[in-house]
């Protein structure tokens, strides 16, 4: 409750997530609670990521209400008056959603709906200005468009736009990414001693382990594992341990098994195992991201009719990406 009596920060310069948490709830809580949460969401370093870009709601709670607890009390009262549940300090309340075949089911369905409008194969090499529109160069052809929406990762977008605007290309190339390895392992339930009574766990960096955390997929989405089995999705790597992603798949799987064993009480080998390496997996909203984004938006306004979608700008999650894409389409319709 002491958080209620800590005065808000008056300095408007960008602040790291870790510094914010240390000020408001203490250094120990920042290390043990907030740092692993940031690893789990961003695969990032809480000392480097910018609070206002990653968790703008938290920044607003301190600015507008003086602190997190005060803001949550007010939000709960307002939600109760409206007959709704209030959200937590990171944002609105919600629940995890997937499909029986995984989230790729959504991509496959969207592809089937839009198939006649998608050009295969059509790797875009460069984008250049052409009269009142833009020339898109493919491997063996080209097309002219009035407006272009780019939804590739920012480092790819940087390459595509290098011939159009070098300053915009440079700004996009400066957005860092973290890499992750995801180890999926299926164990018979009779080889798992621990009761799986949660969604999984995250591990603070000060524990000196390679595993960032593990999601108990079969608990969250029971339809994604056969009866009598537990399916774990374990993450390694991230901004503080990029090098481990370069290890072999066998080595990564062995590391995950070794570090999960004492936590879950594993006493057998997995019946299913798959390792997925994601190089440049998650954009990192490091300190200065908001100012960089302002510069990017100024360049886009000056160029005109080029739009940047994707998760490198205003939110890394699927919901954030959909919202940004929707806003882009609405702005084009208004224009």
C-alpha positions in Angstrom: 0.0 0.0 0.0 3.0 2.3 0.4 2.9 2.9 -3.4 -0.1 5.2 -2.8 2.2 7.6 -0.9 5.0 7.8 -3.5 4.8 11.1 -5.4 4.6 11.0 -9.2 7.6 11.7 -11.3 7.8 15.3 -12.5 10.5 14.6 -15.1 9.0 14.1 -18.6 12.1 12.4 -20.1 11.7 8.8 -21.3 11.9 6.3 -18.5 12.7 2.6 -18.5 10.2 0.1 -17.3 12.6 -1.1 -14.6 13.2 2.4 -13.3 9.5 3.1 -13.1 8.8 -0.2 -11.2 11.8 0.4 -8.9 10.4 3.9 -8.0 6.8 2.8 -7.4 7.0 -0.8 -6.0 10.7 -1.2 -5.0 13.9 -2.7 -6.5 13.1 -6.3 -5.4 9.7 -6.3 -6.9 11.1 -4.8 -10.1 13.6 -7.6 -10.4 11.4 -10.5 -9.3 8.0 -9.5 -10.7 8.4 -6.9 -13.5 11.6 -8.1 -15.2 10.4 -11.6 -15.9 7.0 -10.2 -17.1 8.8 -8.0 -19.6 10.9 -11.0 -20.7 7.7 -13.0 -21.2 5.9 -10.3 -23.2 8.7 -8.6 -25.2 11.7 -11.0 -24.9 13.3 -7.8 -23.7 15.4 -6.1 -21.0 13.3 -4.0 -18.6 16.3 -1.7 -18.0 16.3 -0.8 -21.7 12.6 -0.8 -22.8 10.7 2.5 -22.7 7.7 2.6 -20.3 5.6 5.0 -22.3 5.9 2.9 -25.5 5.5 -0.6 -23.9 3.0 0.2 -21.1 1.5 3.6 -21.9 -1.4 2.8 -19.5 0.9 2.6 -16.5 2.5 5.9 -17.5 -0.9 7.6 -17.7 -2.0 6.1 -14.4 0.9 7.8 -12.6 0.5 11.0 -14.5 -3.3 11.3 -14.2 -3.9 9.7 -10.8 -0.7 10.0 -8.9 0.0 6.3 -8.8 -1.0 2.7 -9.8 -3.1 1.8 -6.8 -5.0 5.1 -6.8 -5.7 4.7 -10.5 -6.9 1.1 -10.1 -9.3 2.0 -7.3 -10.8 4.8 -9.4 -11.0 2.5 -12.5 -12.7 -0.2 -10.5 -15.3 2.2 -9.1 -15.9 3.5 -12.6 -16.2 0.0 -14.0 -18.6 -1.0 -11.2 -20.8 1.9 -11.9 -21.0 0.8 -15.6 -21.5 -2.8 -14.5 -18.2 -4.0 -16.0 -15.0 -5.5 -14.8 -12.0 -3.2 -14.5 -8.6 -4.0 -16.1 -5.2 -4.3 -14.4 -2.4 -1.7 -14.5 -1.2 -3.0 -17.9 -4.5 -2.5 -19.6 -8.0 -3.8 -20.0 -9.0 -7.3 -18.7 -9.3 -10.1 -21.2 -8.6 -13.8 -21.8 -6.3 -15.9 -23.9 -7.7 -17.1 -27.3 -6.5 -19.5 -29.9 -7.8 -22.2 -32.3 -7.6 -26.0 -32.2 -5.0 -25.8 -35.0 -3.2 -22.8 -33.5 -3.3 -19.2 -34.5 -2.0 -20.0 -38.0 -5.6 -21.1 -38.6 -6.5 -17.4 -38.7 -3.9 -16.7 -41.4 -5.0 -19.6 -43.5 -8.6 -18.4 -43.3 -7.7 -14.9 -44.2 -5.7 -16.2 -47.2 -8.7 -18.3 -48.4 -11.0 -15.2 -48.2 -8.5 -12.9 -50.1 -6.9 -15.5 -52.4 -8.1 -13.9 -55.7 -6.5 -10.6 -54.6 -3.1 -12.0 -53.6 -0.3 -12.2 -56.1 2.0 -15.3 -55.9 4.9 -15.2 -56.0 5.6 -11.5 -55.7 8.7 -10.6 -53.7 8.9 -6.8 -53.8 12.5 -5.6 -54.3 12.2 -1.8 -54.1 9.6 0.9 -53.8 10.2 4.2 -55.7 8.2 7.3 -56.6 6.5 7.4 -59.9 4.6 10.5 -60.9 1.6 10.6 -58.4 2.0 7.0 -57.3 4.6 4.4 -56.4 6.5 1.9 -58.5 6.9 -1.6 -57.0 9.7 -3.6 -58.5 9.3 -7.4 -58.4 11.9 -10.0 -59.5 10.7 -9.9 -63.1 8.0 -7.2 -63.3 6.7 -4.0 -61.9 3.4 -2.3 -61.0 2.2 1.2 -60.2 0.0 1.9 -57.2 -1.5 5.1 -55.8 -1.0 4.1 -52.2 1.1 1.4 -50.5 0.7 -0.3 -47.1 3.9 -2.0 -45.8 3.4 -4.6 -43.1 6.9 -6.3 -43.1 9.2 -6.1 -40.1 10.8 -2.7 -39.9 14.3 -4.0 -41.0 12.7 -5.3 -44.2 10.7 -2.1 -44.7 13.9 -0.2 -44.3 15.4 -2.1 -47.3 12.3 -1.6 -49.4 12.2 2.1 -48.8 15.9 2.8 -49.1 15.5 4.0 -52.7 12.6 6.3 -51.8 13.6 8.0 -48.6 17.0 7.4 -47.0 16.1 9.1 -43.7 13.0 7.0 -43.3 15.0 3.9 -44.2 17.6 4.8 -41.6 15.0 5.3 -38.8 13.3 2.0 -39.5 16.7 0.2 -39.5 17.4 1.5 -36.0 14.5 -0.4 -34.4 16.1 -3.3 -32.6 14.7 -6.8 -32.4 15.2 -9.7 -30.0 15.5 -13.3 -31.0 13.8 -16.3 -29.4 13.9 -20.1 -29.4 10.6 -21.8 -28.6 10.9 -25.4 -27.4 7.6 -27.4 -27.6 7.6 -30.6 -25.6 4.9 -33.1 -24.9 5.1 -35.4 -21.8 2.8 -38.1 -20.5 1.0 -36.7 -17.4 2.3 -39.7 -15.4 5.9 -38.4 -15.9 5.1 -34.9 -14.5 5.0 -34.8 -10.7 3.9 -31.2 -10.4 0.2 -30.4 -10.3 -0.4 -28.2 -13.4 -2.7 -25.7 -11.6 -1.8 -22.5 -13.6 -0.9 -21.1 -17.0 2.9 -21.6 -16.6 5.7 -19.6 -15.1 8.3 -16.9 -15.8 11.9 -16.9 -14.4 13.6 -13.7 -13.2 17.0 -13.0 -14.8 18.7 -13.0 -11.4 18.1 -16.8 -11.3 20.8 -17.3 -13.9 18.8 -19.7 -16.0 18.6 -20.0 -19.8 14.8 -20.5 -19.8 12.8 -17.3 -19.8 9.6 -19.1 -19.0 7.2 -21.9 -20.0 3.6 -21.8 -21.0 1.5 -24.8 -20.1 -0.3 -25.0 -23.4 -2.3 -28.1 -22.6 -3.8 -26.3 -19.6 -4.7 -23.1 -21.4 -5.9 -24.8 -24.6 -6.7 -28.5 -23.7 -7.8 -29.2 -27.3 -4.2 -28.8 -28.5 -2.9 -31.9 -26.7 -4.1 -35.5 -26.5 -5.8 -36.8 -23.3 -3.2 -37.9 -20.8 -0.5 -35.5 -22.1 1.0 -32.2 -21.0 2.2 -29.8 -23.7 4.8 -27.2 -22.6 6.0 -24.3 -24.7 9.3 -23.0 -23.3 11.1 -19.8 -24.4 14.9 -19.2 -24.4 16.9 -16.3 -25.7 15.6 -12.7 -25.7 17.5 -9.5 -25.5 19.7 -10.7 -22.6 20.7 -14.0 -24.1 20.6 -13.7 -27.9 23.5 -16.0 -28.5 21.7 -19.1 -27.3 19.3 -19.0 -30.2 22.3 -19.9 -32.5 22.6 -23.3 -30.7 21.5 -26.4 -32.4 17.9 -27.6 -32.0 19.0 -30.7 -30.1 21.0 -28.5 -27.7 18.1 -26.1 -27.1 15.7 -29.0 -26.4 18.2 -30.5 -24.0 18.6 -27.2 -22.2 14.9 -26.8 -21.8 14.5 -30.4 -20.5 17.3 -30.0 -18.0 15.9 -26.7 -16.6 12.3 -27.8 -16.6 13.0 -31.1 -14.8 13.4 -29.8 -11.2 10.6 -27.2 -11.6 8.0 -29.6 -13.0 9.3 -32.8 -11.5 9.8 -34.5 -14.8 10.8 -38.2 -14.7 10.7 -39.2 -18.3 11.6 -38.2 -21.8 9.1 -36.2 -24.0 7.1 -38.1 -26.5 6.9 -35.0 -28.7 9.5 -32.3 -29.3 9.8 -29.5 -31.7 12.2 -26.4 -31.7 11.3 -23.2 -33.5 14.0 -20.5 -33.9 12.7 -17.0 -34.4 15.5 -14.7 -35.4 14.5 -11.0 -35.1 11.3 -12.1 -33.4 10.0 -9.2 -31.4 10.7 -5.5 -31.9 12.2 -3.8 -28.9 10.7 -0.4 -27.9 13.9 0.8 -26.3 14.2 4.2 -24.7 13.8 6.8 -27.4 11.3 4.7 -29.3 8.5 7.3 -29.0 10.8 10.1 -30.4 11.9 7.8 -33.2 8.2 7.1 -34.0 7.5 10.8 -34.2 10.3 11.2 -36.7 9.0 8.3 -38.8 5.5 9.7 -38.8 6.9 13.1 -40.0 8.7 11.4 -42.9 5.6 9.5 -43.8 3.5 12.7 -43.8 6.0 14.4 -46.0 6.2 11.5 -48.5 2.5 10.9 -48.6 0.4 7.7 -49.3 2.9 5.3 -47.8 1.7 3.6 -44.6 3.5 1.3 -42.1 1.6 -1.5 -40.5 3.0 -4.3 -38.4 4.1 -4.5 -34.7 7.2 -2.4 -34.7 5.5 0.9 -33.8 2.5 1.1 -31.5 2.2 -2.4 -29.9 3.7 -5.8 -30.4 0.6 -8.0 -29.9 -1.9 -9.3 -32.4 -4.6 -7.0 -31.1 -2.3 -4.0 -31.4 -1.4 -4.9 -35.0 -5.0 -5.3 -36.0 -5.9 -2.0 -34.4 -3.1 -0.2 -36.2 -4.1 -1.8 -39.6 -7.7 -0.8 -39.0 -6.7 2.8 -38.3 -4.6 2.9 -41.5 -7.6 1.7 -43.6 -9.9 4.2 -41.9 -7.5 7.1 -42.6 -7.2 6.1 -46.3 -11.0 5.9 -46.5 -11.3 9.4 -45.0 -8.7 10.8 -47.4 
